[in-house]
Amino acid sequence: MSIDDDPISYHIKFEKDHANVKVTYDLRVPVGGATLIADFQVTVDGTSLISGFLPGQTYFNGVQFHVLANPDKDAAVSYTMSSNQGWDDGDEDVLRSEKVYDDAEFPRD
């Protein structure tokens, strides 16, 4: 089986409201396949928000919150993930300081 046949589906969203950032995430693998989620991480302004991730899950979802130390500066946001089949993905964006409300969204369905 090709590792590209069985990727992780996900939807990750970072939402800025003044100095507060809310991160929502929903990761899934196809039912009955061999793929498992090996690793997952989201970061806001250099701070990792997922602690204690247990590899080998078939789905992982939740919400994390972060308060920006300096909301007058742009805040980098990113995610990374990998599977037990050698597939990996990641991306990054910036929540802009000049916007009171801003978001970054990463869907792969």
MARKOLTI-577474 format. One record per atom (N, C-alpha, C): residue number from 1; residue in one letter; atom name; x, z, y. Coordinates in nm, 4 decimals, always signed. Example, Ala and Ser with C-alpha at 12.3 -4.5 7.8 and 13.67 -1.06 7.14 Angstrom:
site k=1, r=a, a=N, u=+1.3190, w=+0.7800, v=-0.5690
site k=1, r=a, a=CA, u=+1.2300, w=+0.7800, v=-0.4500
site k=1, r=a, a=C, u=+1.3200, w=+0.7800, v=-0.3300
site k=2, r=s, a=N, u=+1.2850, w=+0.7080, v=-0.2250
site k=2, r=s, a=CA, u=+1.3670, w=+0.7140, v=-0.1060
site k=2, r=s, a=C, u=+1.2900, w=+0.7870, v=+0.0030
***
This chain:
site k=1, r=m, a=N, u=+0.0838, w=+0.0000, v=-0.1172
site k=1, r=m, a=CA, u=+0.0000, w=+0.0000, v=+0.0000
site k=1, r=m, a=C, u=+0.0885, w=+0.0000, v=+0.1237
site k=2, r=s, a=N, u=+0.0584, w=-0.0859, v=+0.2179
site k=2, r=s, a=CA, u=+0.1328, w=-0.0917, v=+0.3429
site k=2, r=s, a=C, u=+0.0988, w=+0.0289, v=+0.4288
site k=3, r=i, a=N, u=+0.1971, w=+0.0823, v=+0.4979
site k=3, r=i, a=CA, u=+0.1710, w=+0.1974, v=+0.5836
site k=3, r=i, a=C, u=+0.0808, w=+0.1598, v=+0.7006
site k=4, r=d, a=N, u=+0.0745, w=+0.0308, v=+0.7361
site k=4, r=d, a=CA, u=-0.0121, w=-0.0123, v=+0.8448
site k=4, r=d, a=C, u=-0.1586, w=-0.0198, v=+0.8033
site k=5, r=d, a=N, u=-0.1877, w=-0.0179, v=+0.6725
site k=5, r=d, a=CA, u=-0.3256, w=-0.0260, v=+0.6248
site k=5, r=d, a=C, u=-0.4016, w=+0.1043, v=+0.6413
site k=6, r=d, a=N, u=-0.3340, w=+0.2128, v=+0.6612
site k=6, r=d, a=CA, u=-0.3972, w=+0.3431, v=+0.6545
site k=6, r=d, a=C, u=-0.3489, w=+0.4345, v=+0.7671
site k=7, r=p, a=N, u=-0.3622, w=+0.3928, v=+0.8954
site k=7, r=p, a=CA, u=-0.3104, w=+0.4754, v=+1.0036
site k=7, r=p, a=C, u=-0.4031, w=+0.5923, v=+1.0369
site k=8, r=i, a=N, u=-0.3560, w=+0.6740, v=+1.1253
site k=8, r=i, a=CA, u=-0.4351, w=+0.7854, v=+1.1775
site k=8, r=i, a=C, u=-0.5206, w=+0.7324, v=+1.2926
site k=9, r=s, a=N, u=-0.6502, w=+0.7593, v=+1.2883
site k=9, r=s, a=CA, u=-0.7383, w=+0.7294, v=+1.4011
site k=9, r=s, a=C, u=-0.7380, w=+0.8512, v=+1.4924
site k=10, r=y, a=N, u=-0.7422, w=+0.8281, v=+1.6237
site k=10, r=y, a=CA, u=-0.7371, w=+0.9430, v=+1.7141
site k=10, r=y, a=C, u=-0.7991, w=+0.9114, v=+1.8485
site k=11, r=h, a=N, u=-0.8319, w=+1.0171, v=+1.9178
site k=11, r=h, a=CA, u=-0.8757, w=+1.0108, v=+2.0574
site k=11, r=h, a=C, u=-0.8181, w=+1.1342, v=+2.1252
site k=12, r=i, a=N, u=-0.7349, w=+1.1115, v=+2.2263
site k=12, r=i, a=CA, u=-0.6689, w=+1.2198, v=+2.2988
site k=12, r=i, a=C, u=-0.6982, w=+1.2000, v=+2.4469
site k=13, r=k, a=N, u=-0.7383, w=+1.3076, v=+2.5145
site k=13, r=k, a=CA, u=-0.7692, w=+1.2968, v=+2.6570
site k=13, r=k, a=C, u=-0.7127, w=+1.4164, v=+2.7319
site k=14, r=f, a=N, u=-0.6417, w=+1.3876, v=+2.8401
site k=14, r=f, a=CA, u=-0.5893, w=+1.4885, v=+2.9320
site k=14, r=f, a=C, u=-0.6736, w=+1.4808, v=+3.0594
site k=15, r=e, a=N, u=-0.7293, w=+1.5939, v=+3.1038
site k=15, r=e, a=CA, u=-0.8126, w=+1.5963, v=+3.2236
site k=15, r=e, a=C, u=-0.7604, w=+1.7012, v=+3.3210
site k=16, r=k, a=N, u=-0.7262, w=+1.6558, v=+3.4416
site k=16, r=k, a=CA, u=-0.6748, w=+1.7452, v=+3.5454
site k=16, r=k, a=C, u=-0.7871, w=+1.7806, v=+3.6416
site k=17, r=d, a=N, u=-0.8000, w=+1.9098, v=+3.6733
site k=17, r=d, a=CA, u=-0.8955, w=+1.9608, v=+3.7714
site k=17, r=d, a=C, u=-0.8189, w=+2.0610, v=+3.8562
site k=18, r=h, a=N, u=-0.7743, w=+2.0179, v=+3.9730
site k=18, r=h, a=CA, u=-0.6845, w=+2.0965, v=+4.0582
site k=18, r=h, a=C, u=-0.5566, w=+2.1268, v=+3.9796
site k=19, r=a, a=N, u=-0.5266, w=+2.2542, v=+3.9514
site k=19, r=a, a=CA, u=-0.4039, w=+2.2891, v=+3.8775
site k=19, r=a, a=C, u=-0.4289, w=+2.3041, v=+3.7280
site k=20, r=n, a=N, u=-0.5540, w=+2.2909, v=+3.6856
site k=20, r=n, a=CA, u=-0.5891, w=+2.3114, v=+3.5447
site k=20, r=n, a=C, u=-0.5928, w=+2.1787, v=+3.4692
site k=21, r=v, a=N, u=-0.5333, w=+2.1784, v=+3.3503
site k=21, r=v, a=CA, u=-0.5358, w=+2.0605, v=+3.2652
site k=21, r=v, a=C, u=-0.5987, w=+2.0982, v=+3.1313
site k=22, r=k, a=N, u=-0.6981, w=+2.0200, v=+3.0912
site k=22, r=k, a=CA, u=-0.7651, w=+2.0366, v=+2.9621
site k=22, r=k, a=C, u=-0.7253, w=+1.9183, v=+2.8743
site k=23, r=v, a=N, u=-0.6827, w=+1.9477, v=+2.7520
site k=23, r=v, a=CA, u=-0.6450, w=+1.8430, v=+2.6577
site k=23, r=v, a=C, u=-0.7384, w=+1.8523, v=+2.5370
site k=24, r=t, a=N, u=-0.8096, w=+1.7442, v=+2.5081
site k=24, r=t, a=CA, u=-0.8939, w=+1.7392, v=+2.3889
site k=24, r=t, a=C, u=-0.8348, w=+1.6361, v=+2.2944
site k=25, r=y, a=N, u=-0.8438, w=+1.6640, v=+2.1648
site k=25, r=y, a=CA, u=-0.7866, w=+1.5729, v=+2.0658
site k=25, r=y, a=C, u=-0.8689, w=+1.5763, v=+1.9380
site k=26, r=d, a=N, u=-0.8737, w=+1.4599, v=+1.8740
site k=26, r=d, a=CA, u=-0.9458, w=+1.4434, v=+1.7482
site k=26, r=d, a=C, u=-0.8686, w=+1.3403, v=+1.6663
site k=27, r=l, a=N, u=-0.8053, w=+1.3842, v=+1.5588
site k=27, r=l, a=CA, u=-0.7258, w=+1.2974, v=+1.4714
site k=27, r=l, a=C, u=-0.7907, w=+1.2958, v=+1.3338
site k=28, r=r, a=N, u=-0.7929, w=+1.1787, v=+1.2695
site k=28, r=r, a=CA, u=-0.8519, w=+1.1638, v=+1.1362
site k=28, r=r, a=C, u=-0.7768, w=+1.0578, v=+1.0575
site k=29, r=v, a=N, u=-0.7768, w=+1.0741, v=+0.9265
site k=29, r=v, a=CA, u=-0.7249, w=+0.9695, v=+0.8386
site k=29, r=v, a=C, u=-0.8420, w=+0.9191, v=+0.7539
site k=30, r=p, a=N, u=-0.8326, w=+0.7969, v=+0.7010
site k=30, r=p, a=CA, u=-0.9412, w=+0.7440, v=+0.6182
site k=30, r=p, a=C, u=-0.9655, w=+0.8311, v=+0.4944
site k=31, r=v, a=N, u=-1.0914, w=+0.8492, v=+0.4626
site k=31, r=v, a=CA, u=-1.1308, w=+0.9283, v=+0.3461
site k=31, r=v, a=C, u=-1.0826, w=+0.8597, v=+0.2186
site k=32, r=g, a=N, u=-1.0243, w=+0.9357, v=+0.1301
site k=32, r=g, a=CA, u=-0.9819, w=+0.8843, v=+0.0005
site k=32, r=g, a=C, u=-0.8461, w=+0.8168, v=-0.0004
site k=33, r=g, a=N, u=-0.7832, w=+0.8046, v=+0.1153
site k=33, r=g, a=CA, u=-0.6523, w=+0.7406, v=+0.1215
site k=33, r=g, a=C, u=-0.5404, w=+0.8409, v=+0.0963
site k=34, r=a, a=N, u=-0.4204, w=+0.7885, v=+0.0892
site k=34, r=a, a=CA, u=-0.3040, w=+0.8732, v=+0.0639
site k=34, r=a, a=C, u=-0.2452, w=+0.9331, v=+0.1911
site k=35, r=t, a=N, u=-0.2893, w=+0.8844, v=+0.3072
site k=35, r=t, a=CA, u=-0.2302, w=+0.9280, v=+0.4334
site k=35, r=t, a=C, u=-0.2743, w=+1.0685, v=+0.4700
site k=36, r=l, a=N, u=-0.1779, w=+1.1473, v=+0.5162
site k=36, r=l, a=CA, u=-0.2020, w=+1.2805, v=+0.5705
site k=36, r=l, a=C, u=-0.1308, w=+1.2893, v=+0.7047
site k=37, r=i, a=N, u=-0.1798, w=+1.3751, v=+0.7918
site k=37, r=i, a=CA, u=-0.1154, w=+1.3954, v=+0.9212
site k=37, r=i, a=C, u=+0.0062, w=+1.4846, v=+0.8994
site k=38, r=a, a=N, u=+0.1248, w=+1.4324, v=+0.9309
site k=38, r=a, a=CA, u=+0.2487, w=+1.5076, v=+0.9077
site k=38, r=a, a=C, u=+0.2884, w=+1.5913, v=+1.0287
site k=39, r=d, a=N, u=+0.2622, w=+1.5401, v=+1.1494
site k=39, r=d, a=CA, u=+0.3005, w=+1.6130, v=+1.2695
site k=39, r=d, a=C, u=+0.2154, w=+1.5663, v=+1.3859
site k=40, r=f, a=N, u=+0.1913, w=+1.6563, v=+1.4815
site k=40, r=f, a=CA, u=+0.1163, w=+1.6229, v=+1.6016
site k=40, r=f, a=C, u=+0.1599, w=+1.7156, v=+1.7133
site k=41, r=q, a=N, u=+0.1765, w=+1.6577, v=+1.8324
site k=41, r=q, a=CA, u=+0.2140, w=+1.7379, v=+1.9484
site k=41, r=q, a=C, u=+0.1597, w=+1.6731, v=+2.0750
site k=42, r=v, a=N, u=+0.1135, w=+1.7564, v=+2.1678
site k=42, r=v, a=CA, u=+0.0793, w=+1.7118, v=+2.3029
site k=42, r=v, a=C, u=+0.1598, w=+1.7971, v=+2.3992
site k=43, r=t, a=N, u=+0.2023, w=+1.7351, v=+2.5095
site k=43, r=t, a=CA, u=+0.2772, w=+1.8088, v=+2.6111
site k=43, r=t, a=C, u=+0.2194, w=+1.7797, v=+2.7483
site k=44, r=v, a=N, u=+0.2256, w=+1.8808, v=+2.8331
site k=44, r=v, a=CA, u=+0.1863, w=+1.8688, v=+2.9730
site k=44, r=v, a=C, u=+0.3011, w=+1.9233, v=+3.0560
site k=45, r=d, a=N, u=+0.3566, w=+1.8393, v=+3.1403
site k=45, r=d, a=CA, u=+0.4637, w=+1.8795, v=+3.2308
site k=45, r=d, a=C, u=+0.5791, w=+1.9480, v=+3.1555
site k=46, r=g, a=N, u=+0.6112, w=+1.8946, v=+3.0363
site k=46, r=g, a=CA, u=+0.7219, w=+1.9456, v=+2.9566
site k=46, r=g, a=C, u=+0.6893, w=+2.0626, v=+2.8659
site k=47, r=t, a=N, u=+0.5655, w=+2.1117, v=+2.8690
site k=47, r=t, a=CA, u=+0.5245, w=+2.2249, v=+2.7848
site k=47, r=t, a=C, u=+0.4484, w=+2.1753, v=+2.6625
site k=48, r=s, a=N, u=+0.4981, w=+2.2084, v=+2.5447
site k=48, r=s, a=CA, u=+0.4281, w=+2.1732, v=+2.4198
site k=48, r=s, a=C, u=+0.3082, w=+2.2651, v=+2.4027
site k=49, r=l, a=N, u=+0.1934, w=+2.2076, v=+2.3726
site k=49, r=l, a=CA, u=+0.0701, w=+2.2859, v=+2.3651
site k=49, r=l, a=C, u=+0.0220, w=+2.3140, v=+2.2232
site k=50, r=i, a=N, u=+0.0764, w=+2.2471, v=+2.1233
site k=50, r=i, a=CA, u=+0.0344, w=+2.2691, v=+1.9852
site k=50, r=i, a=C, u=+0.1402, w=+2.3563, v=+1.9175
site k=51, r=s, a=N, u=+0.0990, w=+2.4728, v=+1.8712
site k=51, r=s, a=CA, u=+0.1936, w=+2.5584, v=+1.7991
site k=51, r=s, a=C, u=+0.1387, w=+2.5843, v=+1.6595
site k=52, r=g, a=N, u=+0.2266, w=+2.5934, v=+1.5647
site k=52, r=g, a=CA, u=+0.1850, w=+2.6247, v=+1.4289
site k=52, r=g, a=C, u=+0.1112, w=+2.5134, v=+1.3580
site k=53, r=f, a=N, u=+0.1368, w=+2.3879, v=+1.3927
site k=53, r=f, a=CA, u=+0.0709, w=+2.2773, v=+1.3232
site k=53, r=f, a=C, u=+0.1132, w=+2.2770, v=+1.1769
site k=54, r=l, a=N, u=+0.0166, w=+2.2678, v=+1.0869
site k=54, r=l, a=CA, u=+0.0445, w=+2.2637, v=+0.9437
site k=54, r=l, a=C, u=+0.0367, w=+2.1204, v=+0.8948
site k=55, r=p, a=N, u=+0.1470, w=+2.0626, v=+0.8472
site k=55, r=p, a=CA, u=+0.1451, w=+1.9252, v=+0.7954
site k=55, r=p, a=C, u=+0.0536, w=+1.9129, v=+0.6740
site k=56, r=g, a=N, u=+0.0043, w=+1.7910, v=+0.6510
site k=56, r=g, a=CA, u=-0.0760, w=+1.7635, v=+0.5326
site k=56, r=g, a=C, u=-0.2252, w=+1.7691, v=+0.5562
site k=57, r=q, a=N, u=-0.2683, w=+1.7687, v=+0.6816
site k=57, r=q, a=CA, u=-0.4111, w=+1.7751, v=+0.7117
site k=57, r=q, a=C, u=-0.4713, w=+1.6340, v=+0.7137
site k=58, r=t, a=N, u=-0.6029, w=+1.6270, v=+0.6853
site k=58, r=t, a=CA, u=-0.6740, w=+1.4995, v=+0.6903
site k=58, r=t, a=C, u=-0.7472, w=+1.4824, v=+0.8228
site k=59, r=y, a=N, u=-0.7712, w=+1.5902, v=+0.8947
site k=59, r=y, a=CA, u=-0.8244, w=+1.5824, v=+1.0309
site k=59, r=y, a=C, u=-0.7725, w=+1.7023, v=+1.1088
site k=60, r=f, a=N, u=-0.7660, w=+1.6846, v=+1.2386
site k=60, r=f, a=CA, u=-0.7193, w=+1.7913, v=+1.3263
site k=60, r=f, a=C, u=-0.7820, w=+1.7670, v=+1.4619
site k=61, r=n, a=N, u=-0.8571, w=+1.8645, v=+1.5108
site k=61, r=n, a=CA, u=-0.9173, w=+1.8476, v=+1.6425
site k=61, r=n, a=C, u=-0.9187, w=+1.9809, v=+1.7159
site k=62, r=g, a=N, u=-0.9349, w=+1.9731, v=+1.8463
site k=62, r=g, a=CA, u=-0.9391, w=+2.0948, v=+1.9248
site k=62, r=g, a=C, u=-0.9228, w=+2.0686, v=+2.0724
site k=63, r=v, a=N, u=-0.9044, w=+2.1788, v=+2.1449
site k=63, r=v, a=CA, u=-0.8887, w=+2.1765, v=+2.2894
site k=63, r=v, a=C, u=-0.7757, w=+2.2720, v=+2.3256
site k=64, r=q, a=N, u=-0.6920, w=+2.2306, v=+2.4183
site k=64, r=q, a=CA, u=-0.5855, w=+2.3157, v=+2.4717
site k=64, r=q, a=C, u=-0.5958, w=+2.3132, v=+2.6241
site k=65, r=f, a=N, u=-0.5535, w=+2.4236, v=+2.6861
site k=65, r=f, a=CA, u=-0.5565, w=+2.4335, v=+2.8319
site k=65, r=f, a=C, u=-0.4175, w=+2.4664, v=+2.8834
site k=66, r=h, a=N, u=-0.3893, w=+2.4166, v=+3.0031
site k=66, r=h, a=CA, u=-0.2598, w=+2.4425, v=+3.0656
site k=66, r=h, a=C, u=-0.2799, w=+2.4506, v=+3.2165
site k=67, r=v, a=N, u=-0.2100, w=+2.5448, v=+3.2807
site k=67, r=v, a=CA, u=-0.2124, w=+2.5564, v=+3.4262
site k=67, r=v, a=C, u=-0.0797, w=+2.5015, v=+3.4784
site k=68, r=l, a=N, u=-0.0888, w=+2.4048, v=+3.5666
site k=68, r=l, a=CA, u=+0.0312, w=+2.3438, v=+3.6226
site k=68, r=l, a=C, u=+0.1036, w=+2.4430, v=+3.7140
site k=69, r=a, a=N, u=+0.2335, w=+2.4549, v=+3.6970
site k=69, r=a, a=CA, u=+0.3136, w=+2.5444, v=+3.7800
site k=69, r=a, a=C, u=+0.3170, w=+2.4956, v=+3.9246
site k=70, r=n, a=N, u=+0.3182, w=+2.3635, v=+3.9427
site k=70, r=n, a=CA, u=+0.3215, w=+2.3061, v=+4.0762
site k=70, r=n, a=C, u=+0.2257, w=+2.1873, v=+4.0811
site k=71, r=p, a=N, u=+0.0994, w=+2.2116, v=+4.1151
site k=71, r=p, a=CA, u=+0.0019, w=+2.1017, v=+4.1174
site k=71, r=p, a=C, u=+0.0284, w=+1.9986, v=+4.2263
site k=72, r=d, a=N, u=+0.1228, w=+2.0265, v=+4.3171
site k=72, r=d, a=CA, u=+0.1574, w=+1.9309, v=+4.4212
site k=72, r=d, a=C, u=+0.2612, w=+1.8289, v=+4.3737
site k=73, r=k, a=N, u=+0.3011, w=+1.8389, v=+4.2477
site k=73, r=k, a=CA, u=+0.3926, w=+1.7419, v=+4.1868
site k=73, r=k, a=C, u=+0.3198, w=+1.6678, v=+4.0767
site k=74, r=d, a=N, u=+0.3559, w=+1.5412, v=+4.0540
site k=74, r=d, a=CA, u=+0.3008, w=+1.4668, v=+3.9406
site k=74, r=d, a=C, u=+0.3354, w=+1.5406, v=+3.8116
site k=75, r=a, a=N, u=+0.2456, w=+1.5347, v=+3.7141
site k=75, r=a, a=CA, u=+0.2672, w=+1.6023, v=+3.5856
site k=75, r=a, a=C, u=+0.2677, w=+1.4997, v=+3.4730
site k=76, r=a, a=N, u=+0.3782, w=+1.4932, v=+3.4014
site k=76, r=a, a=CA, u=+0.3877, w=+1.4030, v=+3.2864
site k=76, r=a, a=C, u=+0.3078, w=+1.4606, v=+3.1695
site k=77, r=v, a=N, u=+0.2342, w=+1.3742, v=+3.0997
site k=77, r=v, a=CA, u=+0.1612, w=+1.4137, v=+2.9789
site k=77, r=v, a=C, u=+0.2009, w=+1.3176, v=+2.8677
site k=78, r=s, a=N, u=+0.2030, w=+1.3682, v=+2.7452
site k=78, r=s, a=CA, u=+0.2413, w=+1.2821, v=+2.6331
site k=78, r=s, a=C, u=+0.1858, w=+1.3368, v=+2.5026
site k=79, r=y, a=N, u=+0.1891, w=+1.2508, v=+2.4011
site k=79, r=y, a=CA, u=+0.1545, w=+1.2932, v=+2.2660
site k=79, r=y, a=C, u=+0.2460, w=+1.2213, v=+2.1684
site k=80, r=t, a=N, u=+0.2660, w=+1.2832, v=+2.0545
site k=80, r=t, a=CA, u=+0.3356, w=+1.2203, v=+1.9419
site k=80, r=t, a=C, u=+0.2652, w=+1.2631, v=+1.8144
site k=81, r=m, a=N, u=+0.2678, w=+1.1753, v=+1.7148
site k=81, r=m, a=CA, u=+0.2107, w=+1.2082, v=+1.5844
site k=81, r=m, a=C, u=+0.2786, w=+1.1234, v=+1.4782
site k=82, r=s, a=N, u=+0.2698, w=+1.1697, v=+1.3548
site k=82, r=s, a=CA, u=+0.3246, w=+1.0926, v=+1.2430
site k=82, r=s, a=C, u=+0.2434, w=+1.1237, v=+1.1178
site k=83, r=s, a=N, u=+0.2589, w=+1.0351, v=+1.0189
site k=83, r=s, a=CA, u=+0.1905, w=+1.0540, v=+0.8907
site k=83, r=s, a=C, u=+0.2938, w=+1.0718, v=+0.7807
site k=84, r=n, a=N, u=+0.2479, w=+1.1135, v=+0.6654
site k=84, r=n, a=CA, u=+0.3353, w=+1.1266, v=+0.5486
site k=84, r=n, a=C, u=+0.3737, w=+0.9908, v=+0.4901
site k=85, r=q, a=N, u=+0.3151, w=+0.8825, v=+0.5421
site k=85, r=q, a=CA, u=+0.3428, w=+0.7471, v=+0.4940
site k=85, r=q, a=C, u=+0.4445, w=+0.6742, v=+0.5822
site k=86, r=g, a=N, u=+0.5056, w=+0.7448, v=+0.6769
site k=86, r=g, a=CA, u=+0.6069, w=+0.6842, v=+0.7610
site k=86, r=g, a=C, u=+0.5555, w=+0.6231, v=+0.8901
site k=87, r=w, a=N, u=+0.4258, w=+0.6316, v=+0.9164
site k=87, r=w, a=CA, u=+0.3667, w=+0.5782, v=+1.0392
site k=87, r=w, a=C, u=+0.3845, w=+0.6810, v=+1.1501
site k=88, r=d, a=N, u=+0.4160, w=+0.6346, v=+1.2708
site k=88, r=d, a=CA, u=+0.4204, w=+0.7266, v=+1.3839
site k=88, r=d, a=C, u=+0.3717, w=+0.6568, v=+1.5098
site k=89, r=d, a=N, u=+0.3337, w=+0.7356, v=+1.6079
site k=89, r=d, a=CA, u=+0.2801, w=+0.6832, v=+1.7322
site k=89, r=d, a=C, u=+0.3032, w=+0.7872, v=+1.8408
site k=90, r=g, a=N, u=+0.2981, w=+0.7422, v=+1.9642
site k=90, r=g, a=CA, u=+0.3135, w=+0.8306, v=+2.0778
site k=90, r=g, a=C, u=+0.3015, w=+0.7507, v=+2.2055
site k=91, r=d, a=N, u=+0.2725, w=+0.8188, v=+2.3130
site k=91, r=d, a=CA, u=+0.2618, w=+0.7522, v=+2.4422
site k=91, r=d, a=C, u=+0.2707, w=+0.8592, v=+2.5499
site k=92, r=e, a=N, u=+0.2797, w=+0.8143, v=+2.6729
site k=92, r=e, a=CA, u=+0.2885, w=+0.9076, v=+2.7847
site k=92, r=e, a=C, u=+0.2203, w=+0.8479, v=+2.9062
site k=93, r=d, a=N, u=+0.1878, w=+0.9344, v=+3.0018
site k=93, r=d, a=CA, u=+0.1241, w=+0.8938, v=+3.1258
site k=93, r=d, a=C, u=+0.1560, w=+1.0011, v=+3.2287
site k=94, r=v, a=N, u=+0.1015, w=+0.9850, v=+3.3481
site k=94, r=v, a=CA, u=+0.1245, w=+1.0815, v=+3.4550
site k=94, r=v, a=C, u=-0.0082, w=+1.1183, v=+3.5186
site k=95, r=l, a=N, u=-0.0308, w=+1.2490, v=+3.5351
site k=95, r=l, a=CA, u=-0.1438, w=+1.2975, v=+3.6138
site k=95, r=l, a=C, u=-0.0918, w=+1.3098, v=+3.7566
site k=96, r=r, a=N, u=-0.1519, w=+1.2378, v=+3.8478
site k=96, r=r, a=CA, u=-0.0992, w=+1.2255, v=+3.9837
site k=96, r=r, a=C, u=-0.1365, w=+1.3439, v=+4.0725
site k=97, r=s, a=N, u=-0.0378, w=+1.3908, v=+4.1460
site k=97, r=s, a=CA, u=-0.0558, w=+1.5079, v=+4.2325
site k=97, r=s, a=C, u=-0.1510, w=+1.4794, v=+4.3479
site k=98, r=e, a=N, u=-0.1549, w=+1.3554, v=+4.3957
site k=98, r=e, a=CA, u=-0.2412, w=+1.3254, v=+4.5108
site k=98, r=e, a=C, u=-0.3892, w=+1.3237, v=+4.4733
site k=99, r=k, a=N, u=-0.4190, w=+1.3282, v=+4.3455
site k=99, r=k, a=CA, u=-0.5582, w=+1.3308, v=+4.3008
site k=99, r=k, a=C, u=-0.5942, w=+1.4722, v=+4.2542
site k=100, r=v, a=N, u=-0.7014, w=+1.5260, v=+4.3076
site k=100, r=v, a=CA, u=-0.7491, w=+1.6580, v=+4.2651
site k=100, r=v, a=C, u=-0.7964, w=+1.6491, v=+4.1203
site k=101, r=y, a=N, u=-0.8649, w=+1.5392, v=+4.0869
site k=101, r=y, a=CA, u=-0.9130, w=+1.5141, v=+3.9520
site k=101, r=y, a=C, u=-0.8457, w=+1.3866, v=+3.9008
site k=102, r=d, a=N, u=-0.7853, w=+1.3949, v=+3.7842
site k=102, r=d, a=CA, u=-0.7212, w=+1.2779, v=+3.7257
site k=102, r=d, a=C, u=-0.7304, w=+1.2916, v=+3.5746
site k=103, r=d, a=N, u=-0.7150, w=+1.1804, v=+3.5039
site k=103, r=d, a=CA, u=-0.7152, w=+1.1894, v=+3.3580
site k=103, r=d, a=C, u=-0.6277, w=+1.0803, v=+3.2980
site k=104, r=a, a=N, u=-0.5949, w=+1.1018, v=+3.1727
site k=104, r=a, a=CA, u=-0.5213, w=+1.0037, v=+3.0922
site k=104, r=a, a=C, u=-0.5859, w=+1.0064, v=+2.9555
site k=105, r=e, a=N, u=-0.6177, w=+0.8884, v=+2.9034
site k=105, r=e, a=CA, u=-0.6907, w=+0.8815, v=+2.7771
site k=105, r=e, a=C, u=-0.6191, w=+0.7864, v=+2.6810
site k=106, r=f, a=N, u=-0.6126, w=+0.8290, v=+2.5539
site k=106, r=f, a=CA, u=-0.5436, w=+0.7519, v=+2.4513
site k=106, r=f, a=C, u=-0.6344, w=+0.7409, v=+2.3280
site k=107, r=p, a=N, u=-0.7131, w=+0.6335, v=+2.3175
site k=107, r=p, a=CA, u=-0.7976, w=+0.6156, v=+2.1988
site k=107, r=p, a=C, u=-0.7350, w=+0.5185, v=+2.0979
site k=108, r=r, a=N, u=-0.7542, w=+0.5472, v=+1.9720
site k=108, r=r, a=CA, u=-0.7215, w=+0.4518, v=+1.8665
site k=108, r=r, a=C, u=-0.8222, w=+0.4763, v=+1.7533
site k=109, r=d, a=N, u=-0.9248, w=+0.3963, v=+1.7534
site k=109, r=d, a=CA, u=-1.0334, w=+0.4156, v=+1.6564
site k=109, r=d, a=C, u=-1.0359, w=+0.3059, v=+1.5550
***
